[in-house]
Amino acid sequence: MRSCSPCAACKLLRRRCAEDCIFAPYFPSQDPHRFAIVHKVFGASNISKALQANQRGDAASSMVYEANARVRDPVYGCVGAISYLQNQVSQLQMQLTVAQTELLRIKMQQDLPSPPYLAPTNNFNNIDSQPEYLNFPSSTNVIQDPSLKT
């Protein structure tokens, strides 16, 4: 049994709150703003019709959400909020794809063997084992062209 206090809907509509009031379970007297905003957007008759459905709790919650969205954005309401969230999801998916691509690129760089021209070889470790054309003559062993003598 409900207390003698009328629900938020009956209080706003200035009517007697019956024991079987359809609004009472979803719009308690402690939260008058909840019904006021829904009433402003949908009207009492439409709220009553929506609450006749099987899933009344979901219907009431949906109407409250839609009404709040409509007050924040009178033109787009929930559609604006949904569109905004879908846009955020798309942007985050793009950022995720870029990050995954970068990770794959880094992993592939780490997995590749070093190119042969960067790999150390044993040929250059000892100067005596270098090919002949890399054995540069010292200044004392320079062969001089006789025609260049002064």
Stockholm file with secondary structure:
# STOCKHOLM 1.0

chainA/1-150         MRSCSPCAACKLLRRRCAEDCIFAPYFPSQDPHRFAIVHKVFGASNISKALQANQRGDAASSMVYEANARVRDPVYGCVGAISYLQNQVSQLQMQLTVAQTELLRIKMQQDLPSPPYLAPTNNFNNIDSQPEYLNFPSSTNVIQDPSLKT
#=GR chainA/1-150 SS CCCSSCCHHHHHHTCCCCTTCSSTTTSCTTCHHHHHHHHHHHCHHHHHHHTTSSCHHHHHHHHHHHHHHHHHCTTTHHHHHHHHHHHHHHHHHHHHHHHHHHHHHHHHHHHSCCCTTTSCCGGGTSGGGSCGGGCCCCGGGCCCCGGGCC
#=GC SS_cons         CCCSSCCHHHHHHTCCCCTTCSSTTTSCTTCHHHHHHHHHHHCHHHHHHHTTSSCHHHHHHHHHHHHHHHHHCTTTHHHHHHHHHHHHHHHHHHHHHHHHHHHHHHHHHHHSCCCTTTSCCGGGTSGGGSCGGGCCCCGGGCCCCGGGCC
//
